[in-house]
Amino acid sequence: MAKELAPGLWRLDIPLVGNPLKNLNSYLIAGERNLLIDTGFNQPACREAMDRQLGEIGVDLTRTDIFLTHLHSDHAGLSTYLHRPGRA
């Protein structure tokens, strides 16, 4: 479940199935243009959790940029799934 930490700042809980860390905290800064920070593994459970929580918040991915804190697969895995060709 997405949790609003402050106005326009959301924490998304992304499960990391099979990983001892258990979950990843992804963050969304909502505004005229959104910023999604980290994404989770490219696995069905991560995709489902990300899609569900972005839907709860009402995020328009065409107005969303992605920032990866580093390139480990638990932070960057869903970036290609979330990216849409032609977005600036």
Secondary structure in CASP SS format (residue, H / E / C, confidence):
PFRMAT SS
TARGET T0000
AUTHOR 0000-0000-0000
METHOD secondary structure of the structure
MODEL  1
M C 1.00
A C 1.00
K E 1.00
E E 1.00
L E 1.00
A E 1.00
P C 1.00
G C 1.00
L E 1.00
W E 1.00
R E 1.00
L E 1.00
D E 1.00
I E 1.00
P E 1.00
L C 1.00
V C 1.00
G C 1.00
N C 1.00
P C 1.00
L C 1.00
K C 1.00
N E 1.00
L E 1.00
N E 1.00
S E 1.00
Y E 1.00
L E 1.00
I E 1.00
A C 1.00
G C 1.00
E C 1.00
R C 1.00
N E 1.00
L E 1.00
L E 1.00
I E 1.00
D C 1.00
T C 1.00
G C 1.00
F C 1.00
N C 1.00
Q C 1.00
P H 1.00
A H 1.00
C H 1.00
R H 1.00
E H 1.00
A H 1.00
M H 1.00
D H 1.00
R H 1.00
Q H 1.00
L H 1.00
G H 1.00
E H 1.00
I H 1.00
G C 1.00
V C 1.00
D C 1.00
L H 1.00
T H 1.00
R H 1.00
T E 1.00
D E 1.00
I E 1.00
F E 1.00
L C 1.00
T C 1.00
H C 1.00
L C 1.00
H C 1.00
S H 1.00
D H 1.00
H H 1.00
A H 1.00
G C 1.00
L C 1.00
S H 1.00
T H 1.00
Y H 1.00
L H 1.00
H C 1.00
R C 1.00
P C 1.00
G C 1.00
R C 1.00
A C 1.00
END
